[in-house]
Amino acid sequence: MSHDEATKLLASGVDTNVTAALVSIGLNEADNTWALNTCLNYLASESESVTASAITAIGHLARRHGVLDKEPVLSAFENVKEKFPTLEGVIADTLDDIDAFT
């Protein structure tokens, strides 16, 4: 989906729309800085599924762009682990992607 479509879905606030937009951002967004900042914002979501999608999208960004500002990501991941311990596996997979591709 396009950047504009993703932005509209994010603005809807509907979890299924937001998760779809985040996955698309991870797989398609050309503006890596905007994409990462958007994903970082959604790591603070109250929705576990939205947070999981933001984590996965960050892994896609690392793979696609080959660069990632790790400091805010690692800090945010620590907060996510406290809030949603069930997402530790998703975080571990994404950290593997970050290590492999950046």
Residue frames relative to the residue before (quaternion, step in Angstrom):
aa qw qx qy qz dx dy dz
M 1.0000 0.0000 0.0000 0.0000 0.00 0.00 0.00
S 0.5724 -0.6140 0.4283 0.3346 3.53 -1.18 0.56
H 0.6822 -0.4574 0.3786 0.4267 3.53 -1.33 0.25
D 0.6784 0.5014 -0.2933 0.4499 3.59 0.88 -0.96
E 0.6370 0.5157 -0.3240 0.4726 3.58 1.01 -0.79
A 0.6499 0.5129 -0.3142 0.4646 3.57 0.92 -0.89
T 0.6445 0.5241 -0.3181 0.4570 3.57 0.95 -0.86
K 0.6511 0.5117 -0.3122 0.4655 3.59 0.98 -0.81
L 0.6643 0.4944 -0.3088 0.4679 3.57 0.95 -0.84
L 0.6190 0.5315 -0.3434 0.4651 3.58 1.01 -0.75
A 0.6815 0.5088 -0.2812 0.4445 3.56 0.93 -0.94
S 0.5627 0.6212 -0.3886 0.3826 3.60 1.17 -0.46
G 0.3165 -0.7803 0.4838 0.2386 3.56 1.12 -0.65
V 0.5212 0.6147 -0.4169 0.4203 3.58 1.29 0.04
D 0.5354 -0.6844 0.3856 0.3104 3.59 -0.61 1.14
T 0.6816 0.4838 -0.3133 0.4508 3.60 0.82 -0.89
N 0.6398 0.5091 -0.3207 0.4781 3.58 1.06 -0.70
V 0.6618 0.5113 -0.3018 0.4578 3.55 0.94 -0.92
T 0.6602 0.4945 -0.3230 0.4640 3.60 0.89 -0.83
A 0.6368 0.5147 -0.3307 0.4693 3.61 0.98 -0.78
A 0.6578 0.5089 -0.3101 0.4605 3.57 0.95 -0.86
L 0.6572 0.5139 -0.3194 0.4495 3.60 0.91 -0.85
V 0.6441 0.5045 -0.3273 0.4727 3.58 0.93 -0.83
S 0.6521 0.5090 -0.3127 0.4668 3.58 0.95 -0.85
I 0.6245 0.5315 -0.3365 0.4628 3.57 0.98 -0.81
G 0.6635 0.5089 -0.3059 0.4551 3.58 0.90 -0.87
L 0.7508 0.4173 -0.2099 0.4671 3.55 0.98 -0.86
N 0.8345 0.2859 -0.0869 0.4629 3.59 1.04 -0.70
E 0.5949 0.6273 -0.3751 0.3345 3.60 1.03 -0.66
A 0.3681 -0.7493 0.5187 0.1844 3.55 -0.85 1.04
D 0.6811 0.4611 -0.2836 0.4930 3.59 1.09 -0.69
N 0.2647 -0.8196 0.4911 0.1307 3.55 0.03 1.34
T 0.6452 0.5260 -0.3321 0.4436 3.60 0.95 -0.80
W 0.6622 0.4848 -0.3035 0.4841 3.58 0.88 -0.93
A 0.6526 0.5307 -0.3156 0.4391 3.57 0.90 -0.93
L 0.6804 0.4812 -0.2994 0.4646 3.58 0.83 -0.94
N 0.6596 0.5051 -0.3168 0.4576 3.59 0.88 -0.87
T 0.6286 0.5253 -0.3299 0.4692 3.57 1.02 -0.76
C 0.6705 0.4913 -0.2991 0.4685 3.58 0.87 -0.93
L 0.6317 0.5321 -0.3319 0.4557 3.58 0.97 -0.83
N 0.6331 0.5302 -0.3339 0.4546 3.60 0.97 -0.79
Y 0.7234 0.4444 -0.2531 0.4638 3.58 0.93 -0.87
L 0.4947 0.6245 -0.4486 0.4050 3.60 1.21 -0.02
A 0.6676 0.4839 -0.2931 0.4840 3.58 1.23 -0.39
S 0.3640 0.7561 -0.4747 0.2656 3.59 1.27 0.15
E 0.4752 -0.6468 0.5197 0.2929 3.53 -1.25 0.53
S 0.6325 0.5215 -0.3167 0.4772 3.56 1.30 -0.25
E 0.4364 -0.7091 0.4936 0.2511 3.56 -0.74 1.05
S 0.6633 0.5066 -0.3199 0.4484 3.60 0.95 -0.79
V 0.6304 0.5080 -0.3321 0.4840 3.59 1.02 -0.71
T 0.6513 0.5116 -0.3134 0.4645 3.58 0.91 -0.89
A 0.6476 0.5167 -0.3180 0.4611 3.59 0.93 -0.86
S 0.6540 0.5070 -0.3130 0.4662 3.59 0.98 -0.79
A 0.6338 0.5206 -0.3284 0.4685 3.58 1.02 -0.74
I 0.6244 0.5283 -0.3307 0.4709 3.59 1.01 -0.79
T 0.6775 0.4935 -0.2870 0.4638 3.57 0.82 -1.01
A 0.6395 0.5325 -0.3226 0.4510 3.58 0.97 -0.85
I 0.6201 0.5355 -0.3430 0.4595 3.59 1.03 -0.72
G 0.6273 0.5249 -0.3285 0.4723 3.59 1.03 -0.73
H 0.6426 0.5111 -0.3168 0.4749 3.57 1.01 -0.81
L 0.6357 0.5294 -0.3316 0.4535 3.59 0.97 -0.82
A 0.6425 0.5183 -0.3226 0.4631 3.59 0.94 -0.85
R 0.6729 0.4980 -0.2922 0.4624 3.56 0.91 -0.90
R 0.7281 0.4590 -0.2489 0.4441 3.57 0.83 -0.96
H 0.7869 0.3471 -0.1651 0.4828 3.57 0.89 -0.92
G 0.3601 -0.7777 0.4556 0.2408 3.59 1.19 -0.42
V 0.7252 0.2851 -0.2197 0.5870 3.57 1.29 0.16
L 0.0798 0.7830 -0.6117 0.0795 3.54 -1.14 0.68
D 0.3892 -0.6809 0.5667 0.2523 3.57 -0.98 0.84
K 0.2486 -0.8458 0.4581 0.1142 3.55 0.00 1.34
E 0.5916 0.6284 -0.3772 0.3359 3.60 0.94 -0.79
P 0.7249 0.4002 -0.2865 0.4820 3.65 0.68 -0.89
V 0.6027 0.5603 -0.3595 0.4401 3.58 1.11 -0.61
L 0.6846 0.4865 -0.2941 0.4562 3.58 0.80 -0.97
S 0.6408 0.5201 -0.3167 0.4676 3.56 1.00 -0.80
A 0.6704 0.4921 -0.2932 0.4716 3.58 0.92 -0.91
F 0.6287 0.5392 -0.3364 0.4481 3.58 1.02 -0.77
E 0.6151 0.5373 -0.3530 0.4565 3.60 1.03 -0.70
N 0.6497 0.5080 -0.3113 0.4722 3.58 0.99 -0.82
V 0.6398 0.5249 -0.3228 0.4592 3.58 1.00 -0.83
K 0.6326 0.5425 -0.3375 0.4377 3.60 0.95 -0.84
E 0.6591 0.4952 -0.3103 0.4734 3.58 1.03 -0.74
K 0.7064 0.4731 -0.2550 0.4606 3.56 0.96 -0.90
F 0.7985 0.0850 0.0039 0.5960 3.56 0.97 -0.98
P 0.1740 -0.8245 0.5298 0.0964 3.62 0.24 1.21
T 0.5918 0.5955 -0.3579 0.4086 3.59 1.15 -0.54
L 0.6623 0.5154 -0.3059 0.4496 3.60 1.21 -0.33
E 0.3606 0.7567 -0.4847 0.2499 3.60 1.24 0.13
G 0.6398 0.5260 -0.3304 0.4526 3.62 1.02 -0.70
V 0.6402 0.5087 -0.3162 0.4810 3.57 1.01 -0.81
I 0.6367 0.5153 -0.3164 0.4786 3.57 1.01 -0.83
A 0.6522 0.5197 -0.3218 0.4482 3.59 0.88 -0.88
D 0.6475 0.5094 -0.3165 0.4701 3.60 0.97 -0.83
T 0.6689 0.4921 -0.2991 0.4700 3.58 0.95 -0.85
L 0.6300 0.5196 -0.3376 0.4680 3.59 1.01 -0.72
D 0.6041 0.5386 -0.3472 0.4738 3.58 1.10 -0.66
D 0.6474 0.5076 -0.3101 0.4765 3.59 0.98 -0.84
I 0.6465 0.5168 -0.3208 0.4605 3.57 0.93 -0.87
D 0.6730 0.4908 -0.2954 0.4680 3.58 0.91 -0.90
A 0.6957 0.4930 -0.2775 0.4427 3.59 0.94 -0.85
F 0.8168 0.3277 -0.1287 0.4570 3.58 0.90 -0.87
T 0.7297 0.3780 -0.2567 0.5087 3.62 1.17 -0.16
